[in-house]
């Protein structure tokens, strides 16, 4: 199946949402956005996920990230369901818009279809896809999870922190990295440049190849 | 860009690896597999990731999951680099095969290209993609991470546990779920059936809609 993947520009669709009509590029603006689908309103995992997204809203807001939910239910259904979501996650308000895509046009264009899931009429349903979109409107990172597996907002915050840090500095984040831990310096930076660029200190790892490519710093 | 996505059958390619020629479907066999790409040998994040994968090998093995790495470097380069990987993560052996894809054929077919990354000759490089493939040879879940962001093996183990549990029982795992925590019962199971199916106990959550769809149990 053809599908949106990392590096692609997110289609500039006009979509119907719980906050009225939205044009996706205008919504992303000059910041970041997380566009995430859920299979259906009034279903268990989705209720826990949308509540959790609301609970993490402050984490996303302080990083300049907007949220945009999406499923194939209509706006009226979303509005009714939000009451359940908010009741299940006390103190959390769903302040982000949720797209209504009853014709399955948006989920197809955004690579958000779970081919294993159908509604009672045999219509396609969304997967638990989540795309992180940068200020250039390109997909920077994607999670493609099936209906059975709820996402992990801790991992979403972790990768967002990595994406934003690695755009700002010439670094990358190693395996299992957590915010605050050391990062690695990009291979494009020479040892001389690294000294200038990271006066806080660089730790070079001695490897059997004697190639000096594994260098840690803190940013 | 067209690309492999969840629900698709992984192409049954014959690939060149550090363990000789492998046909992908034969390698997956009747079990599970994690197929994961890295941008290049002798680069920092990749070295931490392949070592971490080796460190988690026991976790994967006890779940019946095989590992298959991939980058565009050749087999000789992989073999040299493995010495660095093993030195950096002491006590870990890279016992899984790594595909050599200098012609970029495999990474294109497996949706593992990072369009932002090029080598010094202007050739395409892989992203940090990771597909979990089930015994039916279909992609169950995918991570599409860019070169800058190392993956999180804790999240890989978490979703694997979810995928294997939700195939075995009529349940799904809620947002931020961790192995051992309660799961939710699938909407297709009636309350009567749930009592029979989960004699260990079912907790129904009371929601404003009074729709009885959020039900927890332990499996």
Contacts between the chains, C-beta under 8 A, distances in Angstrom:
chain1	res1	chain2	res2	distance
A	1	B	2	8.0
A	1	B	5	5.5
A	1	B	7	7.6
A	1	B	8	6.3
A	2	B	1	8.0
A	2	B	2	4.2
A	2	B	3	7.2
A	3	B	2	7.2
A	3	B	3	5.5
A	3	B	5	4.6
A	3	B	111	8.0
A	5	B	1	5.5
A	5	B	3	4.7
A	5	B	111	5.7
A	5	B	144	6.2
A	6	B	114	6.7
A	6	B	115	7.4
A	6	B	127	5.9
A	6	B	144	4.9
A	6	B	145	7.8
A	6	B	146	6.0
A	7	B	1	7.6
A	7	B	113	7.8
A	7	B	114	6.7
A	7	B	115	3.4
A	7	B	116	5.9
A	8	B	1	6.3
A	8	B	115	7.9
A	42	B	209	6.5
A	42	B	211	5.4
A	42	B	213	5.8
A	43	B	187	5.6
A	43	B	213	6.1
A	44	B	172	6.6
A	44	B	174	7.0
A	44	B	184	3.8
A	44	B	185	7.2
A	44	B	186	8.0
A	44	B	187	6.9
A	44	B	213	5.7
A	44	B	214	4.8
A	44	B	215	7.0
A	45	B	172	4.8
A	45	B	173	7.1
A	45	B	174	5.5
A	45	B	175	7.1
A	45	B	184	6.0
A	47	B	207	7.7
A	47	B	213	7.7
A	47	B	214	5.7
A	48	B	174	3.8
A	48	B	175	4.4
A	48	B	176	8.0
A	48	B	184	7.3
A	48	B	214	7.9
A	49	B	174	7.4
A	49	B	175	4.2
A	51	B	175	7.5
A	52	B	175	4.0
A	52	B	176	5.9
A	53	B	175	8.0
A	80	B	209	6.7
A	81	B	209	7.3
A	83	B	207	8.0
A	83	B	208	4.5
A	83	B	209	6.8
A	84	B	207	4.3
A	84	B	208	5.7
A	84	B	209	5.1
A	84	B	211	7.6
A	84	B	214	7.8
A	87	B	207	5.8
A	87	B	208	5.1
A	88	B	205	6.6
A	88	B	207	6.5
A	88	B	214	6.8
A	111	B	3	8.0
A	111	B	5	5.7
A	113	B	7	7.8
A	114	B	6	6.7
A	114	B	7	6.7
A	115	B	6	7.4
A	115	B	7	3.4
A	115	B	8	7.9
A	116	B	7	5.9
A	127	B	6	5.9
A	140	B	146	6.1
A	141	B	144	6.5
A	141	B	145	5.4
A	141	B	146	6.0
A	141	B	149	6.4
A	142	B	142	7.5
A	142	B	143	7.8
A	142	B	144	4.2
A	143	B	142	7.8
A	143	B	143	6.3
A	143	B	144	7.8
A	144	B	5	6.2
A	144	B	6	4.9
A	144	B	141	6.5
A	144	B	142	4.2
A	144	B	143	7.8
A	144	B	144	7.1
A	145	B	6	7.9
A	145	B	141	5.4
A	145	B	159	6.9
A	146	B	6	6.0
A	146	B	140	6.2
A	146	B	141	6.0
A	146	B	163	7.5
A	147	B	172	6.8
A	148	B	162	6.7
A	148	B	163	7.0
A	148	B	166	3.8
A	148	B	167	7.9
A	148	B	171	8.0
A	148	B	172	4.5
A	148	B	173	7.0
A	149	B	141	6.4
A	149	B	159	5.5
A	149	B	162	4.3
A	149	B	163	6.2
A	149	B	166	6.8
A	149	B	172	7.1
A	149	B	173	5.7
A	150	B	162	7.7
A	150	B	172	7.0
A	150	B	173	5.3
A	150	B	174	4.7
A	150	B	175	4.3
A	150	B	176	7.1
A	150	B	177	5.6
A	151	B	175	6.2
A	152	B	155	5.9
A	152	B	158	6.5
A	152	B	175	7.3
A	152	B	176	5.4
A	152	B	177	7.8
A	153	B	175	6.6
A	153	B	176	5.9
A	154	B	176	6.5
A	155	B	152	5.9
A	155	B	155	4.7
A	158	B	152	6.6
A	159	B	145	6.9
A	159	B	149	5.5
A	162	B	148	6.7
A	162	B	149	4.3
A	162	B	150	7.7
A	163	B	146	7.5
A	163	B	148	6.9
A	163	B	149	6.2
A	166	B	148	3.8
A	166	B	149	6.8
A	167	B	148	7.9
A	171	B	148	8.0
A	172	B	44	6.6
A	172	B	45	4.8
A	172	B	147	6.8
A	172	B	148	4.5
A	172	B	149	7.1
A	172	B	150	7.0
A	173	B	45	7.2
A	173	B	148	7.0
A	173	B	149	5.7
A	173	B	150	5.3
A	174	B	44	7.0
A	174	B	45	5.5
A	174	B	48	3.8
A	174	B	49	7.4
A	174	B	150	4.7
A	175	B	45	7.1
A	175	B	48	4.4
A	175	B	49	4.2
A	175	B	51	7.5
A	175	B	52	4.0
A	175	B	53	8.0
A	175	B	150	4.3
A	175	B	151	6.2
A	175	B	152	7.3
A	175	B	153	6.6
A	176	B	48	8.0
A	176	B	52	5.9
A	176	B	150	7.1
A	176	B	151	8.0
A	176	B	152	5.4
A	176	B	153	5.9
A	176	B	154	6.5
A	177	B	150	5.6
A	177	B	152	7.8
A	184	B	44	3.8
A	184	B	45	6.0
A	184	B	48	7.3
A	185	B	44	7.2
A	186	B	44	8.0
A	187	B	43	5.6
A	187	B	44	6.9
A	205	B	88	6.5
A	207	B	47	7.7
A	207	B	84	4.3
A	207	B	87	5.7
A	207	B	88	6.5
A	208	B	83	4.5
A	208	B	84	5.7
A	208	B	87	5.1
A	209	B	42	6.5
A	209	B	80	6.7
A	209	B	81	7.3
A	209	B	83	6.9
A	209	B	84	5.1
A	211	B	42	5.4
A	211	B	84	7.6
A	213	B	42	5.7
A	213	B	43	6.1
A	213	B	44	5.7
A	213	B	47	7.7
A	214	B	44	4.8
A	214	B	47	5.7
A	214	B	48	7.9
A	214	B	84	7.8
A	214	B	88	6.8
A	215	B	44	6.9
